[in-house]
């Protein structure tokens, strides 16, 4: 695996998974189908949350298995980008729901115009919207769908809180395994005494529990001290969060 391209490849994979989500409910077949459209769309939004969480969890697992955590910095950047993409997709669905519910006016939701009498007795032209032509039963179905959006927001917040806690625990363990402060200290000492060569046992200070992927990650980071320092600072921040 080309570790230099890890972030790019992971982002491409997760982006495709997010873009493949079909969140739109039944296409409206008339005024009577608005409630169905809203209900199905909200249902699909809610059902997408565990799917996205599973994709993010799989990305963390791949990073640990394939890179030993050496690409954790790229992983976090990728997760951030993907969550932005997912939230933008949810926002697009909310905009479509606003149109379907008649909250916002779209060209295809303007059903003509009607004249009403103004306060001064004159005739006032008023746009006719979707909600002007739905039955009380249909309007109630739309209201229920809107209320379900609140449940979607709560579900998303709870699921992401669980994922964040799991990710933080994983990064804490990674920090213990890699023990980068000691590795960097050993490198600095070797630099000060250039005649001294470090063995693998000296580099893997604190031990990785005999996990080959973590041992390899340490050696990979040794070749890129700036990257090792950034990762060390990142993991240190996680510990104090």
C-alpha positions as CSV (number, residue, x, y, z in Angstrom):
1,X,0.0,0.0,0.0
2,X,1.3,3.5,-0.9
3,X,1.1,5.2,2.6
4,X,1.8,8.6,1.0
5,X,-1.6,8.3,-0.7
6,X,-3.5,6.9,2.2
7,X,-5.5,10.0,2.9
8,X,-6.4,10.5,-0.8
9,X,-7.5,6.9,-1.2
10,X,-9.5,6.8,2.0
11,X,-11.2,10.1,1.2
12,X,-12.2,8.8,-2.3
13,X,-13.6,5.6,-0.8
14,X,-15.7,7.3,1.9
15,X,-16.8,10.1,-0.5
16,X,-18.2,7.5,-2.9
17,X,-20.1,5.8,-0.1
18,X,-21.6,9.1,1.0
19,X,-22.6,10.1,-2.5
20,X,-24.2,6.7,-3.1
21,X,-26.7,7.2,-0.3
22,X,-30.2,7.7,-1.7
23,X,-32.0,10.0,0.8
24,X,-34.8,11.3,-1.3
25,X,-38.2,9.7,-0.7
26,X,-40.9,9.0,-3.2
27,X,-41.1,11.5,-6.0
28,X,-44.2,13.6,-5.6
29,X,-47.1,12.4,-7.8
30,X,-49.3,15.3,-6.9
31,X,-50.5,17.1,-3.8
32,X,-51.8,14.0,-2.1
33,X,-48.3,12.4,-2.1
34,X,-46.5,15.2,-0.2
35,X,-46.9,13.5,3.1
36,X,-45.5,10.2,1.8
37,X,-42.6,12.0,0.2
38,X,-41.7,13.8,3.5
39,X,-42.1,10.7,5.6
40,X,-40.0,8.5,3.3
41,X,-37.3,11.1,3.0
42,X,-37.0,11.6,6.8
43,X,-37.0,7.8,7.2
44,X,-34.1,7.5,4.8
45,X,-32.2,10.3,6.5
46,X,-32.5,8.5,9.8
47,X,-31.6,5.1,8.3
48,X,-28.4,6.6,6.8
49,X,-26.9,7.5,10.2
50,X,-25.8,4.0,11.3
51,X,-24.5,3.4,7.7
52,X,-22.3,6.5,7.8
53,X,-21.2,5.7,11.3
54,X,-20.2,2.2,10.2
55,X,-18.2,3.6,7.3
56,X,-16.3,5.9,9.6
57,X,-15.6,3.1,12.1
58,X,-14.3,1.0,9.2
59,X,-12.0,3.8,8.1
60,X,-10.5,4.0,11.6
61,X,-10.0,0.2,11.6
62,X,-8.3,0.3,8.2
63,X,-6.0,3.0,9.3
64,X,-4.9,1.0,12.4
65,X,-4.5,-2.3,10.5
66,X,-2.9,-1.0,7.3
67,X,-0.7,1.9,8.6
68,X,-0.3,1.0,12.3
69,X,-1.7,4.5,13.0
70,X,1.1,6.4,11.4
71,X,-1.5,8.0,9.1
72,X,-3.8,9.1,12.0
73,X,-3.4,12.7,11.0
74,X,-4.6,12.1,7.5
75,X,-7.4,9.9,8.9
76,X,-8.8,12.7,11.0
77,X,-8.6,15.2,8.1
78,X,-10.5,12.6,6.0
79,X,-13.2,12.0,8.6
80,X,-13.7,15.8,8.9
81,X,-14.1,16.2,5.1
82,X,-16.5,13.2,4.9
83,X,-18.7,14.5,7.8
84,X,-18.9,17.9,6.1
85,X,-20.0,16.2,2.9
86,X,-22.6,14.1,4.7
87,X,-24.0,17.1,6.6
88,X,-24.2,19.1,3.4
89,X,-26.2,16.2,1.9
90,X,-28.6,16.2,4.8
91,X,-29.0,20.0,4.5
92,X,-29.9,19.6,0.8
93,X,-32.6,17.1,1.9
94,X,-33.9,19.6,4.4
95,X,-34.2,22.2,1.7
96,X,-36.2,19.8,-0.5
97,X,-38.4,19.1,2.5
98,X,-39.1,22.8,3.0
99,X,-40.2,23.0,-0.6
100,X,-42.3,19.9,-0.3
101,X,-44.0,21.2,2.8
102,X,-44.6,24.6,1.2
103,X,-42.3,26.4,3.6
104,X,-40.2,27.6,0.7
105,X,-41.5,28.4,-2.8
106,X,-40.0,26.7,-5.8
107,X,-41.0,27.1,-9.4
108,X,-42.6,23.7,-9.5
109,X,-44.5,24.3,-6.3
110,X,-46.1,27.5,-7.4
111,X,-49.6,26.3,-8.4
112,X,-50.7,29.5,-10.0
113,X,-52.3,32.5,-8.3
114,X,-55.5,33.6,-6.7
115,X,-57.0,36.9,-5.8
116,X,-58.0,37.9,-2.3
117,X,-59.6,41.0,-1.0
118,X,-57.1,43.4,0.7
119,X,-57.9,45.4,3.8
120,X,-58.9,48.3,1.6
121,X,-61.3,46.2,-0.4
122,X,-59.0,46.0,-3.4
123,X,-58.2,42.7,-5.1
124,X,-54.7,41.4,-4.2
125,X,-52.9,38.8,-6.2
126,X,-51.4,36.0,-4.1
127,X,-49.3,33.0,-5.1
128,X,-51.0,29.7,-4.4
129,X,-48.6,27.2,-2.7
130,X,-48.7,23.5,-2.0
131,X,-50.3,23.9,1.5
132,X,-53.2,25.9,0.0
133,X,-54.3,22.7,-1.8
134,X,-53.7,19.9,0.8
135,X,-56.3,18.4,3.0
136,X,-56.2,18.6,6.7
137,X,-55.2,15.0,6.9
138,X,-52.3,15.5,4.4
139,X,-51.2,18.6,6.3
140,X,-51.1,16.7,9.5
141,X,-48.9,14.0,7.8
142,X,-46.5,16.8,6.7
143,X,-46.4,18.2,10.3
144,X,-45.6,14.7,11.6
145,X,-42.8,14.4,9.1
146,X,-41.3,17.7,10.2
147,X,-41.4,16.6,13.8
148,X,-39.5,13.4,12.8
149,X,-36.6,15.6,11.6
150,X,-36.0,16.5,15.2
151,X,-35.6,12.8,16.0
152,X,-33.1,12.5,13.1
153,X,-31.1,15.4,14.6
154,X,-31.0,13.7,18.0
155,X,-30.1,10.3,16.5
156,X,-27.2,11.8,14.6
157,X,-26.0,13.7,17.6
158,X,-26.1,10.5,19.8
159,X,-24.5,8.3,17.2
160,X,-21.7,10.7,16.5
161,X,-21.0,11.2,20.2
162,X,-20.5,7.4,20.5
163,X,-18.2,7.4,17.5
164,X,-16.2,10.3,18.8
165,X,-15.7,8.6,22.2
166,X,-14.6,5.4,20.5
167,X,-12.2,7.3,18.2
168,X,-10.7,9.2,21.2
169,X,-10.1,5.9,23.0
170,X,-8.5,4.4,19.9
171,X,-6.1,7.4,19.6
172,X,-5.3,7.2,23.3
173,X,-4.3,3.6,22.8
174,X,-2.3,4.5,19.7
175,X,-0.4,7.1,21.7
176,X,0.5,4.5,24.3
177,X,1.7,2.0,21.7
178,X,3.8,4.4,19.6
179,X,5.2,6.3,22.5
180,X,6.4,9.0,20.1
181,X,7.8,11.4,22.8
182,X,10.4,8.8,23.7
183,X,11.1,7.9,20.1
184,X,11.6,11.6,19.3
185,X,13.8,12.0,22.3
186,X,15.9,9.0,21.2
187,X,16.2,10.6,17.7
188,X,17.3,13.9,19.2
189,X,20.0,12.2,21.2
190,X,21.2,10.3,18.2
191,X,21.3,13.6,16.3
192,X,23.4,15.2,19.1
193,X,25.8,12.3,19.0
194,X,25.9,11.6,15.3
195,X,28.3,8.7,15.7
196,X,25.6,6.8,17.7
197,X,23.4,4.5,15.7
198,X,20.0,3.4,17.1
199,X,18.8,-0.2,17.0
200,X,15.2,-1.1,16.5
201,X,14.8,-2.0,20.1
202,X,16.0,1.5,21.1
203,X,13.5,3.1,18.7
204,X,10.6,1.2,19.9
205,X,10.7,2.6,23.4
206,X,8.0,1.5,25.7
207,X,7.0,-1.3,23.5
208,X,4.1,-1.8,21.1
209,X,3.1,-5.1,22.7
210,X,4.8,-7.0,19.9
211,X,2.3,-5.7,17.3
212,X,4.2,-5.7,14.0
213,X,2.0,-3.0,12.4
214,X,2.8,-0.6,15.3
215,X,6.5,-1.4,15.1
216,X,6.5,-0.7,11.4
217,X,4.6,2.5,12.0
218,X,7.3,3.7,14.4
219,X,10.1,3.0,11.9
220,X,8.1,4.8,9.2
221,X,7.7,7.8,11.4
222,X,11.4,7.8,12.3
223,X,12.1,8.5,8.6
224,X,9.7,11.5,8.8
225,X,10.5,13.3,12.1
226,X,8.3,16.3,11.3
227,X,5.3,14.1,10.7
228,X,6.1,12.2,13.9
229,X,6.2,15.5,15.8
230,X,2.8,16.5,14.4
231,X,1.3,13.2,15.2
232,X,2.8,13.3,18.7
233,X,1.3,16.7,19.3
234,X,-2.0,15.5,18.0
235,X,-2.1,12.5,20.2
236,X,-1.1,14.6,23.2
237,X,-4.0,16.9,22.6
238,X,-6.4,13.9,22.5
239,X,-5.2,12.8,25.9
240,X,-6.0,16.2,27.4
241,X,-9.5,16.5,25.8
